[in-house]
Amino acid sequence: MKYFFILGNNPTLSIAEIYSVFKNQGVLSIHDQAAAFLETDQDLAPEDTIKKLGGTIKYGLLCGHSKFNTRELIDKIEKKLKPESGKFKFGLSYYGQKKLDLRIIGMTVKTNLKNNGHSVRFVTSREKTLSSVVVEQNKLASKGQEIILLENNNELLIGQTRAVQPFKELSFRDYGRPARDDHSGLLPPKLAQIMINLSGANIDKTILDPFCGSGTILSEAVYMGYQNIIGSDNSAKAVLDSKKNIQWTAEKYQIKNYKLQIIESDATRLSRTIANNSIDAIITEPYLGPQRGKIEIKKIIPELEKLYTQALADFKKILKPGAKAVMIWPIFHAANSLHQIMPNTNGFKIINPLPPALAENKNIKLTNRGTIIYGRENQRVWREIVILEKSK
């Protein structure tokens, strides 16, 4: 079976996550900036698959191909659609640059199906792709069908969507939690999911967030099924907020099978409380510097480098040999240039999160040190996703 994954707004990060989750289950390839493919013998269950991927907009099964010929394409789409009794809805999404009139194709398919006795609605959008909101609201992945068309040189690949990103759930877990702190809780839940997946830690392993803030990473770990979770922060309020949010997540999703420990501690002194070589993965967004007001680059960068260097030295003590620390480092966008931090990573090496076979792919966007930048043009502080592996 060959699956497609429609990638989020940071394709490199989405691909890295897919590779981390499925690297032992099949062969990953890249279509372009829009999609990745996974060839595997595994049946990827819709709900479980989309639940665990923070960086995938849609996923589904490739089921055919067609030339850029309207008549042939209409015929093949009709054969893929399986209307049931009652009102049947279908939609089309096209990912490509060549001209393709989806409205004519969709309306022709609708007319042909109606002539065969089916009650049909063709779901449309102003864009050439249906958003996950449109697909979900019209239940095209569950009760109807969304047909995906992917331009592939001189032909079209045809797929059927199995599931779309649960945007309502992500928003609920972000804005619905009881203790949302705009200073320490700005990490989006879907980015927290991606970071957890990039750690490569199985759900029975012990993971730690040493700068837990309001507990976004810890809450997402509970939601994803992790059973041994530790958090720490030097703020008593953050410790309390984390506990509230994790308890809220567990109650809302009826999760009971997990062990949680939250410590009020400086991240540079955790080895005084946590045993050496006991942690399987660290996933964290440390203090990134001031988010508002004037940013004094020459002052804040040395301060952060000192903090991160000290924290990494302590992480080295408590992480197991070969274990990973997935961190966010700030990149400051000022005076039309980017300013990275350079903490001392002694005892760690930075890991490229992508398979060697994709290293030269033109759609992969990595920094010169093998990391991924996450941010928007109008942001002053971007996030650099850094994966560090402790020496064995």
C-alpha angles and dihedrals in degrees: 000000000000119000129195126213120199104216129228127241091287103052095182092055091046092051092048090053094048090049092049093050099042106024092114095045105058150327118300123209135170125239096187138290089313105052149018128202130218121195111200145143090228122104103229106211110225101228096042094044099050092040093061098045117080095178102048121094097188137354134190148136126293108228109170150335139239141191119250087268117125096210094048092045093050091050093050094046091052090053091052094051117087109189116199128202115294127024112345122200127198136170139189130221123188124200108189148080103243118093114269123166103217093178094060091044093047096045091049091051090048092051092049092050092048090051087056091057102265127134103228140178121192109212112214140183136193087244126067089242127055113234121234086250092058092044092049097043091052093041091231093154094050112026101011133029136256114199115207120208116196121189109232111177105290098350142054125242113216123213140165122227116239100180142352132216109283095239094169092054093047092050091046093052090047103044101019099060116109099236110042110165114193090204101047101018106057097111108114113237092234091056089049088054092050092050092050090051092048089059090068091217117149118232093255092058127097114255129185136201106194094184096042099161107175092349105257095145093043092048092050090048090055090048090050092052103259110159106194113050132168128183135179139181135167090230118086089206091054091051090052093045091050092052092049094048095045092049089048091051092048092049096046092051096034094240117164108152103089140093118222133191123178117188129193099223145127108259090229092060103043093116087073088066106024121063120249117262092009105113122085097195141000117210116179151144106212126197105303098195128257115339096191136044125018116341113215098207096188091053104038099046095060090045092053093043089055093048094047093045091053092045093050091050088056093042088057090062098051101037119090116246110277092015121135135237113204108199140170115228120189124246113198117216107205138141090008092299139093122242117200126191121236110203120177107266096186108162093022135079125205111245125215102227095209130084116261090241090066097044095105097039110128092223093061113097113194131158120244089266096051099260133125126239118219118191150089129259094249094053119102094201118045127189122243111201106217124185114197125187121204114232114254 
